[in-house]
Amino acid sequence: MPQPKYKISKQLLKSLKWELEKKVYYPINSKLDCNKVGELILKTTGKSVSESTLYRMLLRPDNQHSPYLHTLEILAVFLNYKNWFELENRLFELIQFQYTFGAIPNDTNYTSLLSYNLRVDSLKPVYQFFEQFSSDLSLDKKAILGEEIFLSLKNCDNNLNFFKQFHSLPIVREGFFEIFADPDFTLPFYEIGLTYYLKGIKPHDSVKSFQDYLFANSLLLRHYFISGKKDKVLEIGSSLYQNLEIDKNILTEIYIYPKIRYLSYKLFYNYVQKGFDELYWEWLYDYSITICAELPELEKRIVIHTILDVLQIDATRQENTYNNYKVLYPDLFSLHPTYVSKLSMSEKIDYLDANGSRFITKNRLKVYS
C-alpha cells in the first residue's frame, strides 16, 4: 500500500526548515548539510530520512511541497513533538503570530507594518503595540518580535529615538536586547542602545537587575576590547571586577549567558592591564569543565563558545582548547557537518554559536520566514 503524501504550504515548509536549523545550530544550505541532518535524525529517532529527501524538501526551488506523511512524523519526533500534527499546529500558531504586527510570513518582497513604522520613525503606535505584551509571552514569540526589531533597526540609519523611548519596555528588553543581543555591534548606535538599557539599573536591587547589569556591561567591555578602546575597557572592567560587590550565591542564580560572559571577559580586562593572565585562565578553564558537567546542550554550547571567543587573544591556546573541548564533548561536536573540520578556527567557533542575531546576520537567515 503506497504511503500517503501530505500537501504542505511554502510558509510551513520554511518554518519547518528553520526549526531543523535551530535544532542543529547551523543553516541547511547544501547536500552535505542534509546528509548530516539525516545522520542526526537516525541517531535520535532510530528512523531514517534520506539526504535526497531532505534536499528535495528543504532546498529544491521547484519542490511541490508534498512529502510523505511518514517523513513528517519522523521530523516531528526529531524536533521533540509527539507527531506531525502537533508540530504543524505549533508552526501555524507562530506563523499567525506574525500577522499581529503586519508581517507576511516567508515573503521577503514585502516589509511588515512593524518594520516599516520603525524605519520611518513612526514610534507612537509601535510603543502602544508593544505595551500589550507581558513577560508571560512564550519564548518563541518573544524571539519572533525580537528578530523583527533587530532586522528593522539593522536597516535604519538612526536608531536613537527607538533606543531612547523603548529601552524600558519588557518585551523590547527581553525579545530584542536579550534574546537578539548584538555582540558584534552591527546595529547603528547599538552602543548607545545598551547605555539606555542600563539606565536606572541598580545591580543589587534584585537578581534580575544584577543579571541585566552584568549582561549589558559585559557586551560593552568586549566591544571596547575588540575596538581597541583600552580606556573604556579599563573603565567598564573596573566597574565590573573592582567596584562591584558580588555575593557568590547570586552568581549561581543568574542565567549562564551573562554569567559566563562576565567571568570570561575578565581575561580581556586583565589582558589590557598586564597581558595574558595565566593563573586566571587556568581557573576559568577548570570552571568551564565543572559547570558543563551539569548543563544541558544549549547552555553547554554557550559556555564553550564564549570561552573560545575570548581566546582570540591567544590563537595557539584557542586552537588547543577547541581540540580539548572536542575530545571532552564529542556529542556536541558530532552535530557539525564534515566540512567544518576544514574551516578556519573562527569559522569553526561560529558553528558553536547559539546567538540569534549572529545566526541570521552571518547566514542571512530570517526566523520563521
N, C-alpha and C positions, 0 to 999 in steps of 0.2 A: 504493500500500500504506500503510495507516494506521500512524502511529508508535506504538511500544509505550509504554504507561504503566507507572509503577513505584510500587507501594504504599510509602509512607514513613510511619514512625511519628511521632506528635506529638513525642516526645523527640528524634528525629533531625532533624526539621524545625526545631525550636527551636535545636538545636545548629548546624545549617547557617546559620540566621539570624545567630547570634552570630559565626560565622566570617566572614560577609559584613560584619558591623558592625566586626569587628576589622580587616578589610582596608581599609575606608574611614574608620574612626575616628569614626563618628557613628552614632546609633541610626536604624534604618529604621522610621519611625513613620507615614509618610504617602505619598500618591501621588507627591508631589514628590521624596521620598527615593528611591522606587522608580525614578522616571524618571532620576534622576542615576546610580543604580547601573547601570541599563540602558545609559546612555551609556558608563560606565566599562568595562562588560563588552565592549561593541562595540569600544571603542578598544583594549582589551587583547588580545582573542581574535580579533577580526575577525568574530565571530558575534553575533547579536542575541538578546536575551531581552527581551520587551516589558514596558513598565510594568505593563500589566494582568496579565501572567503573574506577575510578581514580587509584585504587590499581592495577587493571589489566593493565592499560595503562602504568603506571609510574614505577611499581615495580616488575611486574612478568617477570622473565627472559625468559620465554617461550612464551611471548606475540608475536603475529604475526603482530602487529602494523597496525591493520585495524579498527580504531574506527569509529563510526558513524560520518558523516559529521556534523550532528546536534550538537553533543557533542563538536566538534572542534570549531563550531561557537560560542557556549556559552563560551568556554575557551578564545576565541579571544576577545569577548566583555569584559570579566572579566579583561583581560590584556590591556584594553583601545584601542583596534583596532576595526575598523568598521566590519570586518568579518575575517573568517579564511584565505582567500586567501591573504589579506593584511598582516596578521601576518606571513603566510608561506613565502611570498616574502621577508619580513624583516629578518626572520631567515635564509633563504638561502643566503641572502646578507652577513650576519655576518659569516656564515659557510665558504663561499667562500673567505672572507677576510683573514681567517686563512691560506688559500693556499698561500698567498703572502709571508709568512715567513716560508713556508715549513712544515706547520702542517698537520697532518692527523686527522681531527676533530673526536672527540668521540672515538678515538682509543688510549688506554693507553699503547699499546705494543710497540709504536714507539716514538722516540724523534724528535721534529721539528728541521729543519735545524737551525733556530734561536737559539733554546735552546742548540743544540749541539755546535754551534760556541761559545756561551757564556761559556759553561762548559770547553771547551778546550782552552779558552783564545785566540781565533782567532777573534780579535775585529775589525780589519780594515774594512772588508766587512759589518759587523753589523753596524758600525758607518755610512758608506755610505748609508746603507739601511734606517736607522732612519732619516737621513738628508732630505729625500724626503717628510717627513710628516710635515705638518704645524699645527698650532693651530686650524685650521678650521676642522680638522678631527673630526668626530662625537664622542660623549662621549662614546658610546658603543664600538667603535673601539679602542679608547684610552685605555679603560678598558681591552679589549682583549690583546692588546700589553703589557700593564702594568702587567697583570696577568701572561703572558708568561715569562716576565722578572723576576717577583717575584719567580715563581716556579723554573726557571732555576738557579737563584742565591741561592735559598734555598738548592740546591744540589751541590753547589760549595764550596770548602774549602777556597778559596781565591778570594774575590771579589774586591780587592783593585784596580786592573787595570781598571775594569769596572767603579767603582765609580770615579776614577781619570779622565778618558777620556770622560765619558758620562754625567757627572752631569750637564753640561750646555745646553744639547740638549733639546729643548722644549718638544718633545714627551716623553722623559725619565722623565723629571721633572713632567709633568702632569700625564702621564699614570702610571708610576711606583712610584715615590716618593710621589705623592699627592693622586691619586685615590687608589693606593695599598700601602698606608703607612703601616708601620710595628711597631705599638706602643708597641708590646711585644718584639721587637728586636730579633726576631727569626733568622734573616738572619746573616750569618757570616760577621763581620766588618760593621754592619749597622750603628753603632755609627760614624765610620769614614765616611761612606757614607753621613750622614747628615751634617757633617762638610764640606764636599765638596759641598753639596747642598747650604750651607750658604756662600760659598766662594764668595767674591765680592759683596754680598748683602749690600746695604746701605738702611736701612729701610725707610728713608724719601725721597728717590728718586721718589717713586710712591706708589699708593695704593697697587699694586701687590707686590712690593718689601717689603712693610710693612707687608702684609699678609704672604708672604713666610718666613719672619724673625720670626714672631710670631709662625707660624706653626712648623718649624723645632726646634726652641728653646724650645717650649712647650713639644714636644715629648722627647727631651733630658732631660728636667727637670723631667718629670715623670719617665723616665728610671733611672735616678740617684737616685730619691727618693726610687723607688722600690728596687734598688740595694744597698741601704744603704750608698751611697756616699754623705754624708752630705756636704762636702766641695764643691762638684760640684753643688749640689742643690743651695747652697748659691751663688756660682759664677754665675750660669745661672739666678737664681732668682733676683739677684742684677741687672743684665743687663736688665732684663725684667721689673721689678717692681720699681726699684730705679733710674736707669740711663736713661731709655728710655723715651723721651718726647713724650707724646701722646695727640693729638688733639682728643677730644671726637667725633668730626664729622667723623673722619677716621674709628673709630670702627663701625660706622653704615654702612660703605661702604664695609667692608670685609665679606667674607663668614662665615657662622655660625661655620663651623668646626674649623678653627684656633681661632676664637673669643671666643667661649665658653671654649675651652681648655686653652687659655691664662687667662681668668677670673677665671676658676675653679682651675687651678693648683697653683694659688696664695695660696690656702689652704695648699698645700704641702710645699711651701716656708715658710709660716708663722709657720707651724707646727714644722719645724726644728728649728726655732728661739725661739719660745715661747709656743709650744703646740697648741692645737686646738683653732682657732680664732673664738670665738662665734659671735662676732659682724660682722665680715666679712661674716661668714656663713649665718647669717640672711639676709644680703643684697643680697648675691648670690642666695639664695633660692627664695626670693621675685622677684629678677630679672628673674630667670628662669620661674616663673609663668607668669610674664608680657610678656616676649618675646614669650613664647609658644602660647599665645593667638592669635598671628598673623602669626604663622609659619605653612607651610604645614607639612604633616605627617613625611616625611623623616627627615626634619630639626628638628622637634619636638623630634623625636627619638634620634637624635644626642645630643641634649641638655640634655635630661633625662638620657641617658646612661652615658654621661660624668660626670654629677653631681653625679650619683650613684657610678660610678667608683672611683671618688676622695674620696668618703666617706668610702673607705676601711680603713681609719684611725680611724673610729668610727663605729663599727659593729652595735650597737644599733640604732644610728642615721641613718645609712644606711637602715636598715630594716624599720624604721618608715617612712623615706622619700619615700621608694619604695611603701609602702602602701598608703601614701598620694597621690603620683602620680597616683596610680591605681584608686583611687576614682576620681581624677580630670580629668583623661583622659581614661575613660573606653573603648572608641573605639579603642585606641591603644593597650591596654592590652587584649582586646577581640580577637585579632588576634592569640593569643597563644593557642596551644593545651591544653587540660585539665590537662595533666600530669605535666605541668610546675609548677603548684601550689605546687607540692610535691618535687621539686628540691631544692638544696641549694641556698642561696642568690646569690652567684657568678654565678651559672648556670642560675638563673632567669634573672640576669642582662645581661647575654650573649644573651638572646632572644630579647634584645632591641638594640643590637649592629648592626650598619649598615656598619661597616668597612669591605672592601672587602677581605683584606688579612687574617683577623681573621676568616672570614666565611669559606674560603677554607682551612685554616690551622686546625681549630678546628673540622670541619665537613668533612674534606677530600673530598671536592667537587672541581671541576675544571670548570671554566667558559666556557660555550659552548663546553663542552667535556664530 
